[in-house]
Amino acid sequence: MALGTSERCRSVLQSDIRMMSVECHRLGGINLSQGVCDTPVPGVVLEGASHALSQRQNSYTHYAGIGGLREALAEKYRTMYGIDVDPQQEIVVSAGATGAMYCAFQALLNPGDEVIVFEPYYGYHISTLNALQAVPVFLSLTSPDWTFSEADLEAAVSSRTRAILINTPGNPSGKVFTLAELQRIADFAEEHDLFVFTDEIYEHFLYDGRRHHSPFALPGMRKRTVLISGFSKTFSVTGWRIGYAISDARWAQAIGYFNDLVYVCAPSALQPGVAAGLATLDTSYYLSLSAEYGFKRNRFCRALGEAGLNAVLPQGAYYVLADVSHLPGSTTRDKAMHILRTTGVASVPGSAFFRNENDQHLVRFCYAKDDVVLDAACERLMKLKEMD
Ligand SMILES: Cc1ncc(COP(=O)(O)O)c(C=O)c1O
């Protein structure tokens, strides 16, 4: 047998997002491609982590996370969402939402299992499913509000369907699933006996008075729902790698075994930092996040319009999909490269989020940037207008 990489390597090739970041760096541009937030980390989170470091909290923690963090999470879900969870048995702290999702898929999906995924999708979800030989089955949401019907759900289900995957608020669409939509999904999951994986990493980025709802909170859903979220976005600590899965104890135990196997534990000195943030910051912190990012959204979307790129205002998260059909190039990759070369602003081609990019001709910009950087990007984008 010749030396070579495994077959599963094909499903985890370098993503377009990374490719655009590399090109942006090479050209010295402003990177609005990656979902890395520049906003400051709350002081209490930093102090909690430095205190833990000064106390030499350097060893492995419990594989499911330190007790204090799991208790703070249980308290958050009780007070904020009316969800009662057992911190001892129903929470697994992992290496980011990404680690939690990977462990949840490992624990609950078999090769060949189909998972219904909404399109546009977050590429990691698809690559993770592919890497584990599960099969994503796509349900295309209808723009501009990214809606779907009961008939769409029924058309996607088969005897091999084991789960449905939601991302609310969504990357890249910004879609915030309404309670009625989640109830439709809950009824469907109940009828076909499916797991529901719900990635809620952008739960605190909500605009125009919208509220976050989790399918976990719907009657009868906790036994089949795996809620995944984390601190990367809420506390601007993408590199700390702390997220979690909340689920019924049976699933949490299996998810925990995989977490132990792959990551052993989340970073020990950083867990007290995010626990301190959870325990200390009140609703006003979370509301101010939405307000601050809502301001950035409005500022950036206005600039897109002025630059001749149509975009529907996102409902949540911190990305916007902009129509680039009129720009030169035959693929959205060409068009994103055109924008980068002419303006020095990097975006992500629609090919990263759609199976057939030409259905939509969209690129995604991330506006989670310092106001100074965002202003500079807005100004640079005007060059697209000048070239019309
Ligand atoms: C939908 C979604 N889920 C998860 C993540 C990653 O979260 P974490 O840093 O907690 O792994 C991202 C990051 O961009 C994301 O967009």
The ligand as an SDF file (V2000), in Angstrom:
LIG
                    3D

 16 16  0  0  0  0  0  0  0  0999 V2000
  -21.9170   28.7640   13.8070 C   0  0  0  0  0  0  0  0  0  0  0  0
  -20.6240   28.6530   14.5250 C   0  0  0  0  0  0  0  0  0  0  0  0
  -20.4600   27.6920   15.4330 N   0  0  0  0  0  0  0  0  0  0  0  0
  -19.2970   27.5550   16.0980 C   0  0  0  0  0  0  0  0  0  0  0  0
  -18.2420   28.4120   15.8620 C   0  0  0  0  0  0  0  0  0  0  0  0
  -16.9500   28.2180   16.5880 C   0  0  0  0  0  0  0  0  0  0  0  0
  -17.1430   28.3450   17.9570 O   0  0  0  0  0  0  0  0  0  0  0  0
  -15.9610   27.9920   18.9780 P   0  0  0  0  0  0  0  0  0  0  0  0
  -14.9050   29.0350   18.8250 O   0  0  0  0  0  0  0  0  0  0  0  0
  -16.6240   28.0120   20.3080 O   0  0  0  0  0  0  0  0  0  0  0  0
  -15.4650   26.6400   18.6020 O   0  0  0  0  0  0  0  0  0  0  0  0
  -18.3700   29.4240   14.9300 C   0  0  0  0  0  0  0  0  0  0  0  0
  -17.2250   30.3300   14.6450 C   0  0  0  0  0  0  0  0  0  0  0  0
  -17.1820   31.0340   13.6960 O   0  0  0  0  0  0  0  0  0  0  0  0
  -19.5890   29.5480   14.2390 C   0  0  0  0  0  0  0  0  0  0  0  0
  -19.7670   30.5100   13.3230 O   0  0  0  0  0  0  0  0  0  0  0  0
  1  2  1  0
  2  3  1  0
  2 15  2  0
  3  4  2  0
  4  5  1  0
  5  6  1  0
  5 12  2  0
  6  7  1  0
  7  8  1  0
  8  9  2  0
  8 10  1  0
  8 11  1  0
 12 13  1  0
 12 15  1  0
 13 14  2  0
 15 16  1  0
M  END
$$$$
